[in-house]
Structures are given as C-alpha cells and as structure tokens.
Amino acid sequence: MGTDRDKTFEELITGLNPLQLAWVRRRIAAETKSDRQASREVGIDKDSPGRWKADGIPLDEIVEAARRDSILLVREQMKRDANEAYEVKRSGLHSKDEHIRQSVSSEILDRILGKVAQTVRHTGDEQGPPIRIVVAGIDLSDDV
C-alpha cells in the first residue's frame, strides 16, 4: 500500500471537515508561520492539529501539497461551496422581482442546456475594408 505522499491532493483532503480545510487554508497563507498561529486564526484549540495528526490525518502532506499548488485547495473549497451557491441562485427563482426571476431562470437554463446560438449578420459596405477575424491570437484575415 502506498504512503500518503503517493496519494493525490484530492485523495488527501477527501476526509477533511470544513474546520480542518479552513485550518489548511490558513496554514499555507504566507503570513502564517506555525500550526499554532493557524489554529488561533481559525479559532480552534492550539492542540487540535496535533490530535488530527495523531488520528491519522496527514496534515503535513496536505499542507505541503497545497503549498505546491494552492489552486487545488481553492478548487476543493469551491466544490464544497457549490451546493450553497446553487441554493442562493435557486432562491432567486422565488424573488418578488420579475426581472430577477427571469434572469435567474435564464441563467440556470443556459448552464443546463447551453446558450441559444446567436446569428451575426454583416450589413456593412461591400466596398469597404474586409472584416478582420482574430481567433486565440491568430490573425485569420488573410484566410477570409
């Protein structure tokens, strides 16, 4: 069986509760110098990280992995917050403001079904300069 260092970041943090995840976020902050300081800033007992480690939670490996790629930690927090964000968006469906209800309805449907295709018509002067198309930094005007 592999060590904690062989696990992916997602595998390492799967079992963390929200308070432990908050502690890891605080621990990797540049201005946080110690486990004790991170504990104080999160509002937990200074001995909690030690107990978590004794319980088998690989906090040191998680902190090390999070420092290498903090985007992974942010992504995990966003995944955990997605349901709450959805509920906020969903609550707009019951707003007293018709404009908000319409906007939220369209946004939810667009995310599920995809946006409706838009048609673009060019009605400019046929004798004028050609339309210049730039896609992802590639100039395609010579190919038009």
C-alpha positions as CSV (number, residue, x, y, z in Angstrom):
1,M,0.0,0.0,0.0
2,G,1.3,3.5,-0.9
3,T,2.2,6.2,1.5
4,D,0.2,9.5,1.9
5,R,2.8,11.1,-0.3
6,D,1.7,8.8,-3.1
7,K,-1.9,10.0,-2.9
8,T,-3.3,12.8,-5.0
9,F,-4.3,16.0,-3.3
10,E,-7.9,15.2,-3.8
11,E,-7.4,11.8,-2.1
12,L,-5.6,13.5,0.8
13,I,-8.3,16.1,1.5
14,T,-11.4,14.0,0.9
15,G,-11.9,13.3,4.6
16,L,-11.2,16.8,5.9
17,N,-14.1,18.6,7.6
18,P,-14.7,22.3,6.9
19,L,-12.8,23.4,10.0
20,Q,-9.8,21.3,9.0
21,L,-9.9,22.6,5.5
22,A,-10.1,26.2,6.9
23,W,-7.0,25.4,9.0
24,V,-5.1,24.2,6.0
25,R,-6.0,27.3,4.0
26,R,-4.8,29.5,6.9
27,R,-1.7,27.4,7.4
28,I,-0.5,27.9,3.8
29,A,-1.0,31.7,4.0
30,A,2.3,33.5,3.6
31,E,1.9,35.4,6.8
32,T,1.1,32.3,8.9
33,K,4.3,31.0,10.5
34,S,3.1,28.0,12.6
35,D,0.4,25.4,13.2
36,R,-0.4,27.3,16.5
37,Q,-0.9,30.6,14.7
38,A,-3.1,29.0,12.1
39,S,-5.2,27.4,14.9
40,R,-5.5,30.7,16.7
41,E,-6.6,32.5,13.5
42,V,-9.2,29.8,12.7
43,G,-10.4,29.9,16.3
44,I,-9.6,26.3,17.3
45,D,-7.7,24.9,20.2
46,K,-3.9,25.0,19.6
47,D,-3.6,21.3,20.1
48,S,-6.3,20.3,17.5
49,P,-3.9,19.9,14.6
50,G,-1.7,17.6,16.8
51,R,-4.8,15.5,17.6
52,W,-5.8,15.4,14.0
53,K,-2.4,14.2,13.0
54,A,-2.5,11.5,15.8
55,D,-5.8,10.4,14.4
56,G,-4.1,9.7,11.1
57,I,-4.9,12.8,9.1
58,P,-1.8,13.6,7.1
59,L,-1.9,17.4,7.7
60,D,1.8,17.9,6.9
61,E,1.5,16.2,3.5
62,I,-1.8,18.2,2.8
63,V,-0.1,21.5,3.6
64,E,2.9,20.6,1.5
65,A,0.7,19.7,-1.5
66,A,-1.4,22.8,-1.0
67,R,1.7,25.0,-1.0
68,R,2.9,23.4,-4.3
69,D,-0.5,24.2,-5.9
70,S,-2.8,26.3,-3.9
71,I,-5.3,26.3,-6.8
72,L,-6.2,22.7,-5.8
73,L,-7.2,23.9,-2.4
74,V,-9.3,26.7,-3.8
75,R,-11.0,24.3,-6.3
76,E,-11.8,21.9,-3.4
77,Q,-13.4,24.7,-1.4
78,M,-15.4,25.8,-4.4
79,K,-16.7,22.3,-5.0
80,R,-17.8,22.2,-1.3
81,D,-19.4,25.6,-1.7
82,A,-21.2,24.7,-4.9
83,N,-24.4,23.5,-3.3
84,E,-24.7,26.7,-1.2
85,A,-24.1,28.8,-4.3
86,Y,-26.8,26.8,-6.2
87,E,-29.2,27.4,-3.3
88,V,-28.5,31.2,-3.5
89,K,-29.1,31.2,-7.2
90,R,-32.2,29.0,-6.8
91,S,-33.7,31.4,-4.2
92,G,-33.8,34.0,-7.0
93,L,-36.5,31.9,-8.6
94,H,-38.8,33.0,-5.8
95,S,-37.9,36.7,-5.8
96,K,-40.7,39.2,-5.8
97,D,-38.9,41.0,-8.6
98,E,-39.9,39.6,-12.0
99,H,-36.7,40.7,-13.6
100,I,-34.6,38.7,-11.1
101,R,-36.8,35.6,-11.6
102,Q,-36.4,35.9,-15.4
103,S,-32.7,36.4,-15.1
104,V,-32.1,33.5,-12.7
105,S,-34.3,31.2,-14.8
106,S,-32.4,32.1,-18.0
107,E,-29.0,31.6,-16.2
108,I,-30.0,28.2,-14.8
109,L,-31.3,27.0,-18.2
110,D,-28.3,28.3,-20.0
111,R,-26.0,26.4,-17.7
112,I,-28.0,23.2,-18.2
113,L,-29.0,23.4,-21.8
114,G,-26.3,25.7,-23.2
115,K,-26.9,29.2,-24.5
116,V,-29.0,29.6,-27.6
117,A,-26.9,30.1,-30.8
118,Q,-26.6,33.7,-31.9
119,T,-26.8,34.7,-35.5
120,V,-24.5,37.5,-36.7
121,R,-25.2,39.4,-39.9
122,H,-22.8,41.8,-41.5
123,T,-24.5,44.6,-43.3
124,G,-21.5,46.9,-43.9
125,D,-20.3,48.5,-47.1
126,E,-19.3,45.8,-49.6
127,Q,-16.7,48.1,-51.0
128,G,-15.2,48.9,-47.5
129,P,-12.2,47.1,-46.0
130,P,-12.6,43.4,-45.3
131,I,-13.6,42.2,-41.8
132,R,-10.6,41.1,-39.8
133,I,-11.0,38.0,-37.7
134,V,-8.7,37.2,-34.8
135,V,-9.1,33.9,-33.0
136,A,-7.0,33.0,-30.0
137,G,-4.3,35.4,-31.1
138,I,-4.1,34.0,-34.6
139,D,-4.8,36.5,-37.4
140,L,-7.1,34.8,-40.0
141,S,-7.7,38.0,-42.1
142,D,-5.6,36.6,-45.0
143,D,-7.6,33.4,-45.0
144,V,-11.0,35.1,-45.4
